[in-house]
Amino acid sequence: MSTEDPTSAPSAAPAACQTRIFLVVVDETEEMTVALHYAARRARSTGGRVALMHCIEPGDFQHWAAVEDLMRQERREEAEQLLQRLARDVVDICGSPPAIYLREGDTRDELLALIAEEPTISILVLAAGTGTAGPGPLITYIVGKMSGTLRIPITIVPGSLNDLQLDLIT
């Protein structure tokens, strides 16, 4: 199941005059903020726009329908609050509101589906994890297994960059 905010989703445009759309996958990781700030700064400096995608992972209470419905509603409310907060950050940095995509399902599958469905998305921006476990499962999957099949470039930002460093590279 997917839900997009039609009032904030970018409209399709001819390729010659298409605005560059920087897609950021929103989660609760610390490095996601670095990806968000990088994308917002790039959008500001190139006249582009940011898109935020958050995926609500399915729950494990399928045999308890009422509990699952309540948990799904709570996850959705939390996701909406997170997206609203991050949308304000994007506006503060680049001056325009982001497109918002809120989906339910596996993040990897929903990300690939969104990229395939939305021709206005130009660049996927991810930030690498800062720990010793590696860049993160999404980056490992996208770069390792899917990079040759995606129609858009992937920008991977070091998750340890600060705002000053981001300003210098954007």
LINPE-V981348 format. One record per residue. RES is the residue in one letter. PHI is phi in degrees with one decimal (none if undefined). OMEGA is omega as a letter, one per 20 degrees, with the letter a starting at -180 (999 if undefined). Layout:
res->RES phi->PHI omega->OMEGA
res->RES phi->PHI omega->OMEGA
This chain:
res->M phi->none omega->r
res->S phi->-135.7 omega->r
res->T phi->-135.4 omega->r
res->E phi->-115.9 omega->r
res->D phi->-85.3 omega->a
res->P phi->-65.2 omega->a
res->T phi->-77.8 omega->a
res->S phi->-113.2 omega->r
res->A phi->-71.2 omega->a
res->P phi->-68.1 omega->r
res->S phi->-86.9 omega->r
res->A phi->-66.8 omega->a
res->A phi->-140.2 omega->r
res->P phi->-57.1 omega->a
res->A phi->-56.5 omega->a
res->A phi->-65.9 omega->a
res->C phi->-120.2 omega->a
res->Q phi->-71.2 omega->r
res->T phi->-74.4 omega->r
res->R phi->-70.4 omega->a
res->I phi->-110.5 omega->r
res->F phi->-100.0 omega->a
res->L phi->-91.5 omega->r
res->V phi->-119.3 omega->r
res->V phi->-85.0 omega->a
res->V phi->-92.2 omega->r
res->D phi->-145.1 omega->a
res->E phi->-95.6 omega->a
res->T phi->-76.3 omega->r
res->E phi->-64.2 omega->a
res->E phi->-71.1 omega->r
res->M phi->-59.1 omega->r
res->T phi->-61.6 omega->r
res->V phi->-65.2 omega->r
res->A phi->-60.5 omega->a
res->L phi->-62.5 omega->a
res->H phi->-66.3 omega->r
res->Y phi->-61.4 omega->a
res->A phi->-61.6 omega->a
res->A phi->-66.1 omega->r
res->R phi->-67.5 omega->r
res->R phi->-64.6 omega->r
res->A phi->-62.0 omega->r
res->R phi->-62.2 omega->a
res->S phi->-78.7 omega->a
res->T phi->-113.8 omega->a
res->G phi->73.0 omega->a
res->G phi->-93.1 omega->a
res->R phi->-144.8 omega->r
res->V phi->-103.4 omega->r
res->A phi->-124.7 omega->r
res->L phi->-112.0 omega->r
res->M phi->-121.8 omega->r
res->H phi->-122.4 omega->a
res->C phi->-117.8 omega->r
res->I phi->-90.5 omega->a
res->E phi->-71.0 omega->r
res->P phi->-65.2 omega->r
res->G phi->-86.9 omega->a
res->D phi->-104.9 omega->a
res->F phi->-103.8 omega->a
res->Q phi->-61.2 omega->a
res->H phi->-82.5 omega->r
res->W phi->-119.5 omega->a
res->A phi->-56.3 omega->a
res->A phi->-65.2 omega->r
res->V phi->-66.3 omega->r
res->E phi->-61.4 omega->r
res->D phi->-62.0 omega->r
res->L phi->-64.7 omega->r
res->M phi->-66.4 omega->r
res->R phi->-61.9 omega->r
res->Q phi->-63.4 omega->r
res->E phi->-63.8 omega->r
res->R phi->-63.2 omega->r
res->R phi->-65.5 omega->r
res->E phi->-62.2 omega->r
res->E phi->-62.9 omega->r
res->A phi->-63.8 omega->r
res->E phi->-63.3 omega->r
res->Q phi->-64.5 omega->r
res->L phi->-60.8 omega->a
res->L phi->-63.9 omega->r
res->Q phi->-63.9 omega->r
res->R phi->-64.1 omega->a
res->L phi->-69.3 omega->r
res->A phi->-62.5 omega->r
res->R phi->-63.3 omega->r
res->D phi->-61.4 omega->r
res->V phi->-61.6 omega->r
res->V phi->-61.6 omega->r
res->D phi->-60.8 omega->a
res->I phi->-84.9 omega->a
res->C phi->-111.1 omega->r
res->G phi->88.6 omega->r
res->S phi->-133.9 omega->a
res->P phi->-72.0 omega->r
res->P phi->-81.3 omega->r
res->A phi->-76.2 omega->a
res->I phi->-120.0 omega->r
res->Y phi->-126.3 omega->r
res->L phi->-115.7 omega->a
res->R phi->-127.7 omega->r
res->E phi->-119.1 omega->r
res->G phi->139.0 omega->r
res->D phi->-70.8 omega->a
res->T phi->-57.1 omega->a
res->R phi->-60.6 omega->a
res->D phi->-64.3 omega->a
res->E phi->-68.6 omega->r
res->L phi->-62.9 omega->r
res->L phi->-63.3 omega->r
res->A phi->-64.9 omega->r
res->L phi->-62.6 omega->r
res->I phi->-61.4 omega->r
res->A phi->-69.6 omega->a
res->E phi->-82.1 omega->a
res->E phi->-109.4 omega->a
res->P phi->-67.7 omega->a
res->T phi->-81.5 omega->r
res->I phi->-70.7 omega->a
res->S phi->-106.0 omega->a
res->I phi->-145.6 omega->r
res->L phi->-96.0 omega->a
res->V phi->-113.5 omega->r
res->L phi->-127.9 omega->r
res->A phi->-114.6 omega->a
res->A phi->-74.9 omega->r
res->G phi->-62.7 omega->a
res->T phi->-99.5 omega->a
res->G phi->-83.8 omega->a
res->T phi->-81.8 omega->a
res->A phi->-77.4 omega->a
res->G phi->109.3 omega->a
res->P phi->-71.2 omega->a
res->G phi->123.1 omega->a
res->P phi->-65.0 omega->a
res->L phi->-68.2 omega->r
res->I phi->-64.0 omega->r
res->T phi->-57.9 omega->a
res->Y phi->-68.3 omega->a
res->I phi->-64.4 omega->a
res->V phi->-74.8 omega->a
res->G phi->-75.5 omega->a
res->K phi->-109.8 omega->a
res->M phi->-115.7 omega->a
res->S phi->-58.4 omega->r
res->G phi->-74.0 omega->a
res->T phi->-106.3 omega->a
res->L phi->-74.6 omega->r
res->R phi->-90.9 omega->a
res->I phi->-126.4 omega->r
res->P phi->-73.8 omega->r
res->I phi->-115.5 omega->r
res->T phi->-107.1 omega->r
res->I phi->-110.0 omega->a
res->V phi->-100.5 omega->r
res->P phi->-58.5 omega->a
res->G phi->-69.7 omega->a
res->S phi->-95.7 omega->a
res->L phi->-68.3 omega->r
res->N phi->-100.0 omega->a
res->D phi->-60.9 omega->r
res->L phi->-63.2 omega->r
res->Q phi->-63.7 omega->r
res->L phi->-63.9 omega->r
res->D phi->-59.6 omega->a
res->L phi->-67.7 omega->a
res->I phi->-98.0 omega->a
res->T phi->-107.3 omega->999
